[in-house]
Amino acid sequence: GVIFFNKRLVHNDFMKKTVFTTLLVEDGRARFLDPHLERLAAHAAFCHLTFFLDKSALLEQISPLKGLWRLRLIVDEDGLKTEFSPYVPKEGPYRLCLYPK
């Protein structure tokens, strides 16, 4: 497998190729869902991974959530997986990375 570690691609035979994105869900609404999905699709294509996402089914999973949640969408050689966990804000300082369009 290949992982992106310390700003470089590292080959590793015991790991699967995996890409993921993590986003915030607040009271049943995923913030910036479409840009996250677009980026996930681009990164998956770069790694030669394919997946199917039923966006309406995902929105059905998200809509009943109350409060703040972390949603992680993970794509590997087996397809797409979703993980939900309560969002717990971390104390600062924060790092910010801006990506050019």
C-alpha positions in Angstrom: 0.0 0.0 0.0 0.9 3.6 -0.2 0.3 6.3 2.5 0.9 10.0 2.5 3.2 10.6 5.6 5.2 13.7 6.4 4.5 15.4 3.1 5.6 12.4 1.0 4.2 9.1 -0.4 5.5 6.1 1.5 5.2 2.5 0.3 4.2 0.0 2.9 3.3 -3.6 2.0 1.2 -4.3 5.1 -1.2 -1.4 4.7 -4.1 -0.9 2.2 -4.3 2.2 0.1 -6.8 4.5 2.0 -8.1 8.0 1.6 -10.5 9.7 3.9 -12.1 13.0 4.8 -13.5 14.2 8.1 -16.2 16.7 8.5 -18.4 18.2 11.1 -22.1 17.4 11.4 -24.1 19.9 13.4 -27.7 19.1 14.3 -28.2 16.8 11.3 -26.4 18.9 8.7 -23.0 18.1 7.4 -20.9 21.2 6.9 -19.3 21.6 3.5 -20.4 18.2 2.4 -20.1 18.7 -1.4 -16.5 20.1 -1.3 -15.5 17.2 1.0 -17.1 14.6 -1.4 -15.4 16.2 -4.5 -12.0 16.2 -2.7 -12.5 12.6 -1.6 -13.4 11.5 -5.1 -10.3 13.2 -6.6 -8.0 11.7 -4.0 -9.5 8.3 -4.5 -9.1 8.5 -8.3 -5.5 9.6 -7.8 -4.9 6.4 -5.7 -6.9 4.2 -8.3 -9.6 3.5 -5.7 -13.3 3.4 -6.7 -16.3 3.7 -4.5 -20.1 4.2 -4.7 -21.8 6.8 -2.5 -25.5 7.0 -2.1 -25.7 10.6 -1.1 -29.4 10.5 -0.1 -28.7 7.4 2.1 -25.9 9.3 3.8 -28.1 12.3 4.4 -30.7 10.0 5.9 -28.0 8.8 8.4 -26.9 12.3 9.2 -30.3 14.0 9.6 -31.4 12.5 13.0 -28.1 13.5 14.7 -28.4 16.1 17.4 -25.5 18.2 18.6 -22.0 18.0 17.1 -20.7 14.9 15.4 -17.5 14.0 13.5 -18.2 12.1 10.3 -15.3 10.3 8.7 -15.7 8.9 5.1 -13.1 6.3 4.3 -12.3 4.8 0.9 -10.0 1.8 0.5 -9.8 -1.2 -1.8 -13.0 -2.6 -0.2 -15.1 0.6 -1.0 -16.6 3.3 1.2 -17.0 3.2 5.0 -18.6 5.8 7.3 -17.7 6.4 10.9 -19.6 8.7 13.3 -18.3 9.8 16.7 -19.3 12.6 19.0 -17.3 15.8 18.3 -15.2 17.0 21.2 -13.5 20.3 20.5 -9.8 20.4 21.4 -8.2 23.2 23.2 -6.0 25.5 21.1 -3.7 26.5 19.6 -5.0 25.4 16.2 -3.3 24.8 12.9 -4.9 25.9 9.7 -4.0 24.7 6.2 -5.4 26.5 3.2 -5.6 24.7 -0.1 -5.5 26.7 -3.4 -8.4 26.1 -5.7 
